[in-house]
Protein backbone atom coordinates (compact mmCIF):
# COMPACT_ATOMS: atom_id res chain seq x y z
CA UNK A 1 0.00 0.00 0.00
CA UNK A 2 2.83 2.42 0.83
CA UNK A 3 4.56 1.81 -2.51
CA UNK A 4 1.27 2.44 -4.32
CA UNK A 5 0.61 5.65 -2.35
CA UNK A 6 4.13 6.93 -3.04
CA UNK A 7 3.76 6.15 -6.73
CA UNK A 8 0.64 8.34 -6.93
CA UNK A 9 1.60 11.16 -4.56
CA UNK A 10 2.58 14.40 -6.33
CA UNK A 11 3.07 16.94 -3.54
CA UNK A 12 6.55 18.25 -2.66
CA UNK A 13 6.01 17.07 0.94
CA UNK A 14 4.88 13.64 2.10
CA UNK A 15 3.19 12.65 5.36
CA UNK A 16 1.31 9.53 6.32
CA UNK A 17 -1.05 8.51 9.09
CA UNK A 18 -2.72 5.16 9.56
CA UNK A 19 -6.42 4.84 10.34
CA UNK A 20 -5.79 4.15 14.02
CA UNK A 21 -3.31 7.02 14.51
CA UNK A 22 -4.17 10.13 16.49
CA UNK A 23 -2.47 13.52 16.10
CA UNK A 24 -2.35 15.99 18.96
CA UNK A 25 -2.30 18.88 19.33
CA UNK A 26 -4.58 19.90 16.47
CA UNK A 27 -1.88 22.13 14.97
CA UNK A 28 0.85 19.46 15.06
CA UNK A 29 1.21 19.26 11.27
CA UNK A 30 1.33 23.06 11.00
CA UNK A 31 4.08 23.20 13.63
CA UNK A 32 6.09 20.48 11.91
CA UNK A 33 5.64 22.18 8.54
CA UNK A 34 6.88 25.49 9.99
CA UNK A 35 9.95 23.73 11.43
CA UNK A 36 10.70 22.06 8.10
CA UNK A 37 10.30 25.32 6.19
CA UNK A 38 12.63 27.05 8.64
CA UNK A 39 15.33 24.42 8.03
CA UNK A 40 15.82 24.03 4.25
CA UNK A 41 18.68 21.55 4.70
CA UNK A 42 16.53 19.07 6.65
CA UNK A 43 15.05 16.14 4.71
CA UNK A 44 12.22 15.71 7.19
CA UNK A 45 10.85 16.69 10.55
CA UNK A 46 9.19 14.42 13.08
CA UNK A 47 7.51 14.68 16.44
CA UNK A 48 7.40 12.63 19.58
CA UNK A 49 4.96 9.73 19.81
CA UNK A 50 2.69 8.37 22.48
CA UNK A 51 1.25 4.87 22.38
CA UNK A 52 -2.45 4.35 22.90
CA UNK A 53 -4.35 1.15 23.47
CA UNK A 54 -3.01 -2.02 25.05
CA UNK A 55 0.43 -2.35 26.70
CA UNK A 56 3.29 -3.39 24.39
CA UNK A 57 6.53 -3.36 26.41
CA UNK A 58 8.89 -3.60 23.41
CA UNK A 59 7.15 -0.83 21.52
CA UNK A 60 6.98 1.28 24.68
CA UNK A 61 10.78 0.99 25.01
CA UNK A 62 11.24 1.90 21.36
CA UNK A 63 8.99 4.97 21.60
CA UNK A 64 10.73 6.11 24.80
CA UNK A 65 14.09 5.80 23.02
CA UNK A 66 12.78 7.58 19.92
CA UNK A 67 11.32 10.39 22.02
CA UNK A 68 14.72 10.90 23.68
CA UNK A 69 16.29 11.87 20.31
CA UNK A 70 15.71 15.61 20.16
CA UNK A 71 18.32 16.95 17.76
CA UNK A 72 19.31 16.18 14.17
CA UNK A 73 22.67 14.96 15.49
CA UNK A 74 21.04 12.54 17.94
CA UNK A 75 18.73 11.22 15.22
CA UNK A 76 21.62 10.80 12.77
CA UNK A 77 23.57 8.79 15.34
CA UNK A 78 20.45 6.81 16.29
CA UNK A 79 19.99 5.51 12.76
CA UNK A 80 22.71 2.94 13.47
CA UNK A 81 20.67 1.59 16.41
CA UNK A 82 17.14 1.56 14.96
CA UNK A 83 14.90 3.82 12.92
CA UNK A 84 15.02 7.06 14.96
CA UNK A 85 11.51 8.22 14.04
CA UNK A 86 8.32 6.39 13.16
CA UNK A 87 7.39 7.48 9.65
CA UNK A 88 3.87 8.21 10.91
CA UNK A 89 5.36 10.99 13.06
CA UNK A 90 7.06 12.82 10.19
CA UNK A 91 6.77 15.06 7.17
CA UNK A 92 9.34 14.29 4.46
CA UNK A 93 10.59 16.26 1.49
CA UNK A 94 9.64 14.34 -1.64
CA UNK A 95 13.11 14.60 -3.17
CA UNK A 96 14.67 12.98 -0.09
CA UNK A 97 12.17 10.09 -0.23
CA UNK A 98 12.77 9.63 -3.95
CA UNK A 99 16.53 9.55 -3.37
CA UNK A 100 16.11 6.73 -0.85
CA UNK A 101 13.61 4.86 -3.04
CA UNK A 102 16.05 4.99 -5.95
CA UNK A 103 18.33 2.64 -3.99
CA UNK A 104 15.54 0.03 -3.79
CA UNK A 105 14.22 0.15 -7.33
CA UNK A 106 11.46 2.55 -6.29
CA UNK A 107 9.97 0.23 -3.69
CA UNK A 108 9.11 0.97 -0.08
CA UNK A 109 10.62 -1.91 1.87
CA UNK A 110 9.89 -5.04 -0.14
CA UNK A 111 6.69 -3.86 -1.84
CA UNK A 112 5.87 -4.33 -5.52
CA UNK A 113 7.98 -2.61 -8.16
CA UNK A 114 6.46 0.48 -9.77
DOLUM-93223 format. One line per 8 residues: their letters; for each residue x, y, z of C-alpha. Coordinates in pm, 1 decimal, padded with zeros to 6 digits. Last residue first. Example, Ala and Ser with C-alpha at 12.3 -4.5 7.8 and 13.67 -1.06 7.14 Angstrom:
<loros>
sa> 01367.0 -00106.0 00714.0 | 01230.0 -00450.0 00780.0
</loros>
This chain:
<loros>
xxxxxxxx> 00645.8 00048.0 -00977.3 | 00798.0 -00260.7 -00815.7 | 00587.5 -00432.5 -00552.5 | 00668.9 -00385.8 -00184.0 | 00988.8 -00503.5 -00014.2 | 01062.4 -00191.1 00187.2 | 00911.2 00096.6 -00007.6 | 00997.0 00022.9 -00368.7
xxxxxxxx> 01146.1 00254.9 -00629.4 | 01422.2 00014.5 -00732.6 | 01554.2 00002.8 -00378.8 | 01832.7 00264.3 -00399.1 | 01605.3 00499.4 -00595.3 | 01360.5 00486.0 -00304.0 | 01611.4 00672.6 -00085.3 | 01653.5 00955.1 -00337.0
xxxxxxxx> 01276.9 00962.9 -00395.3 | 01217.0 01009.5 -00023.0 | 01466.5 01297.5 -00008.5 | 01311.4 01460.3 -00317.3 | 00964.0 01434.0 -00163.9 | 01059.3 01626.4 00149.3 | 00934.5 01429.1 00445.6 | 00677.3 01506.3 00716.5
xxxxxxxx> 00706.0 01282.0 01019.3 | 00536.2 01099.2 01305.9 | 00387.3 00820.9 01090.8 | 00738.5 00747.9 00964.6 | 00832.0 00639.3 01315.8 | 01150.6 00821.8 01403.7 | 01502.4 00705.7 01496.4 | 01489.6 00382.2 01292.1
xxxxxxxx> 01713.6 00155.8 01495.8 | 02067.2 00159.2 01640.6 | 02270.7 00294.2 01347.4 | 01998.5 00550.6 01275.7 | 02044.9 00681.4 01629.0 | 02357.4 00878.8 01533.7 | 02161.8 01079.9 01277.1 | 01873.1 01121.8 01522.3
xxxxxxxx> 02103.7 01253.7 01794.0 | 02266.9 01495.7 01549.2 | 01931.2 01617.5 01416.8 | 01832.4 01695.4 01775.5 | 01570.9 01560.7 02016.5 | 01628.6 01186.8 02031.5 | 01472.2 01090.3 02367.8 | 01131.9 01039.2 02202.0
xxxxxxxx> 01277.9 00758.0 01991.6 | 01408.9 00580.3 02302.3 | 01072.6 00611.5 02479.9 | 00899.0 00496.9 02159.7 | 01124.5 00190.4 02136.1 | 01078.3 00098.7 02501.0 | 00697.6 00127.6 02468.2 | 00715.1 -00082.9 02152.0
xxxxxxxx> 00888.9 -00360.3 02340.9 | 00653.0 -00336.1 02640.6 | 00328.6 -00339.0 02438.6 | 00042.7 -00235.3 02669.6 | -00301.2 -00201.6 02504.7 | -00434.8 00115.5 02347.4 | -00244.9 00435.2 02290.3 | 00125.2 00487.1 02238.3
xxxxxxxx> 00269.0 00836.5 02248.0 | 00496.4 00972.9 01981.2 | 00740.1 01262.6 01957.8 | 00750.7 01467.8 01643.9 | 00919.2 01441.7 01308.5 | 01084.7 01669.2 01055.3 | 01222.0 01570.6 00719.5 | 01505.5 01613.9 00470.7
xxxxxxxx> 01653.2 01907.3 00664.5 | 01867.8 02155.1 00470.2 | 01581.7 02403.2 00424.7 | 01532.9 02441.6 00803.2 | 01263.4 02705.4 00864.3 | 01029.8 02531.9 00618.9 | 01069.7 02205.5 00809.6 | 00994.6 02373.0 01142.6
xxxxxxxx> 00687.9 02549.3 00999.4 | 00563.7 02218.4 00854.0 | 00608.6 02047.5 01191.3 | 00407.9 02320.4 01363.0 | 00133.4 02305.9 01099.8 | 00121.3 01926.1 01126.9 | 00084.7 01945.8 01505.7 | -00187.7 02213.4 01496.7
xxxxxxxx> -00457.9 01990.2 01646.7 | -00230.4 01888.3 01932.7 | -00235.4 01598.9 01896.3 | -00246.7 01351.7 01609.7 | -00417.4 01012.8 01648.7 | -00331.5 00702.0 01451.4 | -00579.5 00414.7 01401.6 | -00642.0 00483.9 01033.6
xxxxxxxx> -00272.4 00516.4 00956.3 | -00105.0 00850.6 00909.0 | 00130.7 00952.7 00631.8 | 00318.7 01265.3 00536.4 | 00487.9 01363.6 00210.0 | 00601.4 01707.2 00094.3 | 00654.7 01824.5 -00265.9 | 00306.6 01693.7 -00354.1
xxxxxxxx> 00258.0 01440.3 -00633.3 | 00160.4 01116.5 -00456.4 | 00063.6 00834.3 -00692.7 | 00376.3 00615.3 -00673.4 | 00413.5 00693.2 -00304.0 | 00061.4 00564.6 -00235.5 | 00127.1 00244.0 -00432.3 | 00456.1 00180.8 -00251.5
xx> 00283.4 00241.8 00083.2 | 00000.0 00000.0 00000.0
</loros>
